[in-house]
């Protein structure tokens, strides 16, 4: 695929959802965004909710059996002391409850989180917990063939355009799901990410590469986060809501 094809390709991602006519809004957000930024204010002001976590996964029949796993963090109601804590090894001070009851029947904004190269959604549980405690539903996905548990160099380094496809299909899955579809406000959907995931969030939001910075400096290209940093600097002015790290 040629570089010039990228913007059009992104805009033409299939989103087979029944609510397409409502024009769900995609907003760009970087991991370094301030908690006081628009995307992080939530719908409940300063209210803080307990946070539940569920782990749905699905296979997209239109992609030859493409399997995607999600970790969904959401505002929860802990009515029983027997609520099962979700323990994440090597992480401290997380307060998550597995399969907890949803806090209410209201619709909440959705943030889809795109992890860094070769990482996975759970590594960013602390970020998702913060947003969920302030009224957001956060879907942290594991990118297809580009995550900690299942990866190939083709998807890690070359097939980067597959990342926005993962985001699009995750949104479609959640909006059409009989449970999550009732809880998500389809008019308030955002994308956040770290490193290569920050690049993904900007890409989904319509960012492009400036001709003035068309060549990536060698010292930056050799850094693990080079692609994400480059995307942030090159496209920040073209993506509303984007902030520098």
N, C-alpha and C positions, 0 to 999 in steps of 0.2 A: 504494500500500500504506500502511495506517495505521500509526502508530508502535506502537500496541498489538498489532499483528500480528507484530512483529519477533521476540520471543522464541520464540513457537510456530513461526514459519517457520524459524528457525535450527535448532530441534530436529528438524524434519521434513525436513532436507536428505536427498535420496536418496544412500545410500552403497552402491551395488550391489557389495559385496565378498563373497567366499565366507566370509571370516572374521568376518562381522558378529557372530555368536553369541559370539565371544570378548570382545566389548565393549572395543574399543580405547579407550585413555584419551587424552583431549584435554586438554592442559595449557596454560595461558596463560603467555606469557613476553614481556617487553618487551625491546627492544634494549639498554636500560640495565641489565639484570639483571646482578648480580655473577657473575664466573666461579666463585665458590664456591657459588652457588645450586644447588639440587637439579638443575635441568634442565641445568646446564652441567658437572656432574661427570663425565659419561660413564660408560662401562662398564669402562674399562680403567685406572681410577685416574689416575695421573700420566703414564701412557704416552703418547708422542706418535708419531703415524703420519704418513708422507707422505700427501699429499692428492691424489686424482684428481678429475677433473671430466668429466662427460658431459652432452650436451645433447639429451635426448629431447624429442619433442613428439608431440602426438596431437590427433585431431579427435574430439569427442564426437558420435556420430550422434544421440543423444537430445536434443541442443541445437541442431539445425539446422545442423550443421557448425561448432560452436564450437571454435575452434583455440586450444590452450594450449601454451606453450613452457616447459620447465623446465631449470634448470641444477642438476644433482645433484652434490653434493660428497660424497666418501666416503673412508674409510680405505683407503689403497692400499699396494701392495707394489711398489717400484721395483727390479726385478731386473736391468734392463739400463740401461746408461748412455744408450742411445738413446731413452729415454722422452721423448716430445714435451712440452716445456714449454708451458703455456698462458699466453700473453702478453695482458695486459689493458692497453690504452692508458691513460695518465695515472695508472696505479696502480704503486706500487713496493712492494718487499719481500713480494710474494706469491710463493708457491712451489707452483704447481699443475701437475699433469701430466695432459694430455688423454688420455682413454680408457685410463688406466693399469689394470693388473690389480688386482683387489680384494685387500685385505690378507689376508683369511681367508674361511672359509665360515660364520663365526658370524653370528647375527642381531644387528643393531644398532638402537638407538632411532632414530626418524625425527623430524626437526624440519622443518616446512614454514614457509618464510619468506615473509611478505607485505610487499612493498615499499611505499614512500610514493607519494603521488599523482603520477602521470605519470612515475614512475621505472621501474626494471627490476631484476630479481633480481641481475644481475651487479654492480651498484653496491655490493652488500653481500657481495662475495666474501671480504673480510677477516674478516667475522663468521662466514661459513660455513666458511672455512678453519680458524678456531680450533676450532669445534665438531667438525668432521670429524677434525682431528688428535687429538682426545681421544675418538674412538670413535663419533661420531654420523654418520648419513647426513642430509644437509641438502638439501632440495629448495627452491630459490629460484625461484618461478614468475614469469612475466610475466602480470599480470592482463589478462583479455580486454578489449580496446578501451580500456584505461586505463594503458598503458605508454608508454615513451619512443618506441617505434617505430610504435605504432598506437593512437591514442586519439581519443575524441570527448568533447565536454563532457557528453553524457548519462551516460556511464559514469564520467567523472571526478568529477562533482558530484552526480548524481541517483540513479543506479542502484548505490548503494553496497552494497545487499544482494546484488549479484552477486559481490562479493569472497568472502564465505564459500562461495558455490557453487563458485567456482574452487578454493578450498582443498579442499572436499569431493571434487570430481572428481579433483583431483590425487592425493589420498590413494588413492582407488579405483583410479586408473590404476596407481599404483606397486605396490599390494598385489596386483593381478591380473596384473602384468607377470611373464613367466616368469623374468626375471633378478632384478629388484628385489624381487619378492615373496619370494624365497628369502633375501634379505639383511636384510629389515626385521622387527623384532619388533613385531607388530601390537598388542601389549599396552602398548607404550610409544611413543606418538605425541604430539608437542607442536606448538604453533603459536607462532611468534614474528613480530614485525613492527616497523616503524618508522613513526612519524607515522600516516598513514591506515592503514598496515599494523598499527600497534599497536592501533588501533581495531578492525581486523578480527580480530586475535588474541583480544582481550577478548570480542568479539561471539560468535565461535565457541565460546569457553569458557563462554558463558551469561550474560555480564554484561548488566546493564540500566541504564537511566537513572534516577537518583534524582529523586523529585519535588521535593526540596529544592533541586536545582540544575538544574531543568528549563529554565531560560533561560540561554543561553550569553552571557556578557558580551561587549559589542560589541568591546572592545579585543582579546579573545581570538579572536573570530570572524574578525577581520581578519588574524590571523597565519596564515602558510602551514600551520603545524603545529597550528592551533587545534583541529581535530577530534580529533586523536590525544591532545593534552594533556587536552582535556575528557573524553574517554572514560577515560583513565587515572585522573583524579581522581574522576570520578563513579562508576566501577565497581570501583575497586581492592579495596574491602572485599568485593565479591561474587565475585571471581575468585581461587580459591586459586592461589598461586604468583605473582601479579602484583606488580610492584614499581614504585614511582614512578620517573620519569626524574630 
